[in-house]
């Protein structure tokens, strides 16, 4: 019987024109959860939903090697980084990341984030207005580098924060945005490589257990130190995602504004349960990652689809997080849906699915949640502000996306 095949000669332009909804649009058109289309000159299978995610994260069926295009490696991930690894080598590298992102370390980072937010109030009170997204990037860059043990002069905070953000902004871009991301990665890698080499030569003392120290001394499965560039790439893969949480913080502020009743509930949230629910709903409701890619490890058939060895497969993250079979009234913002949520590892996938210890789910998911909680608590409990007239729309075509204005605050006052 087979599965629907999109009739277009190549869907690359359609993907750029439809963004986050590219896969969902075709699921709706063909009344299916799976279809095949031509993208960038090759036949690609696209699928969505919880059952698809379970298949996608089966390491016997899929591998990440060869899935991330070079243009994404040269901007977002770094070349040959952990996201491109499989098998024992991937698990070995992943254990390092997990050791850095334990609950105590998550809490330490969230406290640093709170400290840096509070340090911003004095500047904000005398400013006509601030752009929250821009401020968040710098707050998170300061906190991430302090937490990771990476030396960062105040004079270079904006440049480093912008570089980390530009790498993320480039993943779905062509033209100037893409090249800006490439230049940002080159600068960041050179900066971190020099720091790694100075740690190894003894010129910089790195605290035991810090991300800087652990990457500087990390050895691969063969017992060899990572070369300084690869160590830098992986340290950036610790720092960059923390700065990227600025997007979720901007969307959190948008949610507070669009759904004012939630702000009152957060103010009266004595046990932190509503704060947790609100953060999870922001991660589900607003667009972050559009889809994920992997290549078929060995040929198999699933749901009438023939998955050929080496074939590229895309899992619809945004569509799965808005799947009406999994989420009642998915286009409404309802934090309470997470009150008694007992979901699987495959139905809520804003940062990937599966087990983070053995698979490719983001090991920093706990960090994202704790940093968002600390940031929301600051916005709700530490300051008052006004939202002036501005463009609060966000595009589902642009990948990644953001409120158009970046969330402008005016008349900021400490409580």
Protein Blocks (a to p, Z undefined) as FASTA:
>chain_A
ZZaddfbfblklmmmmnmmmmmmmmmmmnopabdcddeehiacdddedjklmmmmmmmkl
pcfehkacfklmmmmnoghiaklggcjllmmmmmmmmmmmgfklmmmmmmmmmmmmmmmm
mmmmmpfbdcfklmmmmmmmmmmmmmnopacdfklmmmmmmmmmmmmmmmmgghjllmmm
mmmmmmmmmmmmmmmmmmmnopaccdehiaklmmmmpccfkopacdfklmmmmmmmmmmm
mmmmmmmmmmmmmmmmmmmmlmmmmmmmmnommmmmmmmmmmmmpccbfbdcdddfbgcd
eehiacdehiacdddfklmmmcfklmghklbccfklmmmgccdfklbcfnogajfklmmc
dfklmmmmmmmmmmmmmmmmmpccddddddfbdcfkbccdddfklppaehiacZZ
